[in-house]
Amino acid sequence: MTTPLNRRLLLGRRPTWTATLDDFVLDEQPAPTPGPGEVLVRVLWIAFDPAMRGWMNDGPSYAPPVPLGEVMRGHAVGEVVASGVDSVAVGTLVTGNLGWQTYALATFEEGTLSHLEHVSDPSAGRPVARRVPDGVPPTSVLGVLGTTGLTAYFGMLELGAPRPGDVVLVSGAAGATGSIAGQLARLAGATTIGIAGGPEKGAWLREAAGFDHVVDYKSEDVASRLAELAPQGVDVFFDNVAGRILEAGISNIAQRGTIVLCGGISSGYSDEAVAYGPTNLSTITVRSCTVKGFIVTDFADRFEVATRRLAEWVQDGSLVWAEDIAKGDVTDAVATMNRLFEGKNLGKQILQLATPSTV
């Protein structure tokens, strides 16, 4: 077997504005040979989340920053091409925090998926690879059955806790997390309103994901449209955007409503977008609202149960999900990530580097 060439994107400097390919160093070297307990994985699909931009900054957060000179962190699915584990055959599909590279040397572990590796620091040791479960699309473990689905699950059902008859608002509703969060609210018996940009996303949310209403922030005044759709106010607001969208949601929150802060896409997780408000925080006091922020790893001890429930809803058709799969080279990773902040993605943003050899 000819030794394959591993092409890696190393973080070369900390981006000041929108991340560009110039912030990275393309490193090419022969892929390593796995030792006992290790597997060499050809990376097939890389997943992207807005939080990745934050990992490039040098500052305190729930996960340590990516060290300069190290492979950019990223969850992925790949195919074992060389194995130092007797029970793992070449061709096995695995998932883990494999990073922005074409090959990854990983320690293999049997057992259920560990979503903690998605936000852990792989520089502390080799990434851990686990089997992709049988009977599910391989990329589903990057989205609805991965950290994305868990974030929606705990953020909506645990913190938002919608009840039958409630009105639930989700911003960034056509994104990977928002689209699942809204569907979970629907399953709980709530009326769902999604905020998204453009007719294509709106149509998908209504026709496929089952949202009752969609507000197009690109063509409608969000605050006034919400007032029309929810004249008694929004009981639960699951926010992925921050900025002016958060402000509009606060303006329309119901008395004793709940606001769950999941993300801030509008800020770009960088210094490029000046933080905006919101300017109406006094409304939270006047309406006796509860505001809750969270990180999905707060619920790590319940990941297995939540993943099982999500899988059941997927299998019985109660949950649908969208994937926005770009095809390209590892050097396309930066541009693919930036689609999240440009509002271009519908569902989970993924970059496909290669096709499994078994297909």
C-alpha positions in Angstrom: 0.0 0.0 0.0 1.4 3.4 -1.0 1.6 5.8 2.0 -1.1 8.4 1.4 -0.4 12.1 1.8 -2.1 13.9 4.6 -3.1 17.5 3.9 -3.8 19.4 7.1 -5.0 22.9 7.8 -3.1 24.3 10.8 -4.2 27.4 12.6 -1.4 29.9 11.7 -2.7 33.0 13.3 -5.8 34.2 15.2 -8.3 35.8 12.8 -9.2 39.4 13.6 -12.2 39.6 11.2 -13.9 36.9 9.2 -11.6 33.8 9.0 -9.8 33.4 5.7 -7.6 30.7 4.3 -4.6 33.0 4.9 -5.1 32.4 8.7 -4.1 28.8 8.1 -1.1 26.9 7.0 -1.5 24.0 4.6 0.8 21.2 5.8 1.4 18.1 3.7 3.2 15.0 5.0 2.9 11.2 4.7 0.0 9.9 6.8 1.2 8.1 10.0 1.0 4.3 10.5 -1.3 3.2 13.3 0.1 1.3 16.2 -1.7 -1.1 18.6 -5.2 0.3 19.5 -5.0 2.9 16.8 -6.7 3.4 13.4 -5.8 5.6 10.4 -8.9 7.3 9.2 -9.5 8.8 5.8 -11.7 11.8 6.5 -14.9 11.8 4.4 -17.2 14.4 5.9 -16.4 17.4 8.1 -19.1 19.1 10.1 -19.2 22.9 10.8 -20.8 24.8 13.7 -20.7 28.6 14.5 -18.8 27.9 17.7 -15.7 26.9 15.6 -15.0 30.6 14.9 -14.8 31.1 18.7 -12.3 28.3 19.1 -9.9 30.3 16.9 -9.8 33.1 19.4 -7.4 33.2 22.4 -9.7 33.6 25.3 -11.5 31.7 28.0 -14.5 29.6 26.9 -16.1 26.2 27.5 -13.4 24.7 25.3 -9.8 25.7 25.1 -8.7 27.6 22.0 -7.1 25.8 19.1 -3.3 26.1 19.7 -1.4 27.9 16.9 0.3 25.4 14.7 -2.2 22.7 15.5 -4.8 21.1 13.2 -8.1 23.0 13.3 -10.6 21.2 15.5 -13.7 19.7 13.9 -16.0 16.7 14.2 -16.0 14.4 11.2 -16.9 11.0 9.8 -14.3 8.9 8.1 -13.3 5.5 6.9 -10.7 3.3 8.5 -7.9 2.6 5.9 -5.4 1.0 8.2 -6.1 -0.7 11.6 -4.1 -1.6 14.6 -7.2 -3.0 16.3 -8.1 -6.6 15.6 -11.9 -6.0 15.8 -11.9 -3.1 13.4 -11.7 -3.9 9.7 -10.5 -1.6 7.0 -13.6 0.1 5.6 -15.3 0.6 8.9 -17.0 4.0 9.2 -16.0 5.9 12.4 -16.6 9.4 13.9 -14.7 11.6 16.2 -13.0 15.0 16.5 -10.8 14.2 13.5 -10.1 17.8 12.5 -9.5 19.7 9.2 -7.3 17.1 7.5 -7.6 14.3 5.0 -6.3 11.6 7.3 -6.4 11.3 11.0 -4.6 8.9 13.4 -7.0 8.1 16.2 -7.4 5.9 19.2 -10.3 3.5 18.7 -12.8 2.8 21.4 -15.8 0.6 21.4 -19.1 1.7 22.9 -21.6 4.5 22.3 -20.7 7.7 20.7 -19.1 10.3 23.0 -20.2 13.7 21.9 -17.9 15.3 24.4 -15.0 14.8 21.9 -16.7 17.4 19.7 -15.8 20.2 22.1 -12.8 18.7 23.8 -9.2 19.7 23.0 -7.7 17.0 20.7 -4.2 18.5 21.2 -4.3 16.9 24.6 -3.9 13.5 22.9 -5.0 11.5 19.9 -8.7 12.0 18.9 -11.0 9.1 19.8 -12.8 7.3 17.0 -15.9 5.3 17.5 -18.1 3.3 15.1 -20.9 5.0 13.3 -24.0 3.0 14.4 -25.6 0.6 12.0 -28.8 1.6 10.3 -28.4 5.4 10.3 -27.0 7.7 7.5 -23.4 8.2 8.4 -23.7 12.0 8.4 -26.6 12.0 10.8 -24.1 11.6 13.7 -22.7 15.0 12.8 -26.1 16.6 13.1 -29.5 15.4 14.4 -27.9 12.4 16.2 -24.8 14.4 17.3 -24.0 17.5 19.3 -26.4 19.5 17.2 -29.4 17.4 18.1 -28.4 17.2 21.7 -28.1 21.0 21.9 -31.6 21.3 20.5 -32.9 18.6 22.8 -31.7 20.0 26.1 -32.1 23.6 25.2 -35.7 23.3 24.1 -37.1 20.4 26.2 -35.1 20.9 29.4 -34.6 24.7 29.6 -37.5 26.0 27.4 -39.8 23.3 28.6 -42.8 24.2 26.3 -46.2 23.0 27.2 -49.2 22.2 25.0 -50.7 25.4 23.7 -47.6 27.5 24.2 -46.2 29.7 21.4 -42.5 28.9 20.7 -40.2 31.1 18.7 -37.0 29.9 17.2 -34.4 32.1 15.5 -31.9 30.7 13.1 -34.7 28.2 12.5 -33.4 26.8 9.2 -30.0 26.0 10.8 -29.0 22.6 12.1 -29.9 23.3 15.7 -32.9 25.6 15.3 -34.7 23.3 12.9 -34.5 20.4 15.4 -35.4 22.7 18.3 -38.6 23.9 16.6 -39.7 20.3 15.7 -39.2 19.3 19.3 -41.4 22.1 20.4 -44.0 20.9 18.0 -43.8 17.4 19.4 -44.4 18.9 22.8 -47.7 20.4 21.5 -46.6 24.0 21.0 -47.4 26.4 18.1 -44.1 27.1 16.4 -42.7 30.2 14.7 -39.4 30.1 12.9 -37.3 33.1 11.9 -35.2 32.4 8.7 -34.0 34.2 5.6 -35.4 33.6 2.2 -38.3 31.8 0.6 -36.5 28.5 0.2 -35.8 28.2 3.9 -39.3 29.3 4.7 -40.8 26.7 2.5 -38.7 23.9 4.0 -39.6 24.9 7.5 -43.3 24.9 6.8 -43.5 21.9 4.4 -40.9 19.6 5.7 -40.2 20.5 9.4 -43.8 21.4 10.2 -43.4 24.9 11.6 -46.7 26.7 11.9 -45.4 30.1 10.8 -42.1 31.5 9.4 -40.9 35.1 9.5 -38.5 36.1 6.7 -36.0 38.5 8.3 -34.8 39.5 4.9 -38.2 40.8 3.7 -40.3 41.4 6.8 -40.1 43.6 9.9 -39.5 40.8 12.5 -40.9 42.6 15.6 -44.1 43.7 14.0 -44.7 40.3 12.3 -44.2 38.5 15.6 -46.8 40.8 17.2 -49.3 39.8 14.5 -48.6 36.1 14.8 -48.4 36.0 18.7 -50.7 38.8 20.0 -50.5 37.3 23.5 -46.7 37.1 23.3 -44.2 34.3 22.8 -44.0 31.8 25.7 -40.6 30.3 24.8 -37.9 32.0 22.6 -35.0 29.8 21.6 -32.4 32.2 20.2 -29.5 31.3 18.0 -28.8 34.7 16.6 -28.5 37.6 19.2 -28.4 41.2 18.1 -31.5 42.8 16.5 -33.3 39.4 16.3 -32.9 38.9 20.0 -34.2 42.4 20.5 -37.3 41.6 18.4 -37.9 38.4 20.4 -37.7 40.2 23.7 -40.2 42.8 22.5 -42.7 40.1 21.9 -42.0 37.8 24.9 -45.1 36.9 27.0 -45.5 37.7 30.7 -43.3 35.2 32.6 -41.9 33.9 29.3 -38.6 32.0 28.9 -35.7 33.0 26.7 -33.1 30.3 26.0 -29.8 31.7 24.7 -28.2 29.1 22.5 -25.9 31.1 20.1 -25.1 34.4 18.5 -24.6 33.8 14.7 -25.1 37.5 14.0 -21.9 38.4 15.9 -19.9 36.0 13.7 -18.1 35.0 16.9 -15.5 37.6 16.1 -14.7 41.3 16.3 -16.0 42.0 12.8 -19.6 42.5 13.8 -20.1 45.1 16.4 -22.2 43.7 19.3 -25.7 45.2 19.1 -27.8 45.6 22.2 -30.3 44.5 22.7 -31.6 47.9 23.8 -34.8 46.6 25.5 -33.5 44.5 28.3 -35.9 46.3 30.7 -38.7 44.4 29.0 -37.3 41.2 30.7 -37.9 42.8 34.1 -41.3 44.3 33.3 -42.6 40.9 32.0 -40.9 38.8 34.7 -39.1 36.7 32.1 -36.5 34.1 32.7 -33.3 34.1 30.6 -31.2 30.9 30.4 -27.9 30.4 28.8 -26.3 26.9 28.5 -23.6 24.7 27.0 -24.6 21.3 25.9 -21.9 19.6 28.0 -23.9 20.8 31.1 -26.0 17.7 30.4 -23.2 15.2 29.5 -24.5 12.6 32.0 -27.7 12.3 30.0 -26.4 12.3 26.4 -27.0 8.6 25.9 -30.7 8.7 26.9 -31.2 11.9 24.8 -29.5 10.3 21.7 -31.7 7.3 22.0 -34.9 9.4 22.1 -33.7 11.5 19.1 -33.0 8.3 17.2 -36.5 7.0 17.9 -38.1 10.2 16.6 -35.9 10.0 13.5 -36.8 6.4 12.8 -40.5 6.9 13.2 -40.5 10.0 11.0 -41.3 12.5 13.8 -38.0 14.4 13.1 -36.6 15.5 9.8 -33.4 17.2 9.1 -31.6 19.0 6.4 -27.9 18.8 5.3 -26.1 21.3 3.3 -23.2 19.3 1.8 -20.5 21.1 -0.1 -18.0 19.0 -2.0 -14.3 20.0 -2.2 -10.8 19.8 -0.7 -9.7 20.4 2.8 -8.7 23.9 1.7 -12.4 24.7 1.2 -13.1 24.2 4.9 -12.8 27.9 5.8 -15.2 29.1 3.1 -17.6 26.3 4.0 -17.6 27.4 7.7 -18.2 31.0 6.7 -21.4 30.0 5.0 -22.9 29.7 8.5 -22.3 33.4 9.1 -23.5 34.4 5.6 -26.9 32.8 6.1 -26.3 30.5 3.2 -26.8 27.1 4.8 -30.0 25.1 5.1 -29.6 22.6 7.9 -26.3 21.1 8.9 -23.3 22.5 7.1 -20.9 19.7 5.9 -17.9 19.5 3.6 -17.5 16.2 1.8 -13.8 15.5 1.0 -14.2 11.9 -0.4 -16.6 9.1 -1.1 -16.6 5.9 1.0 -14.9 3.1 -0.8 -17.8 0.8 0.0 -20.2 2.9 -2.0 
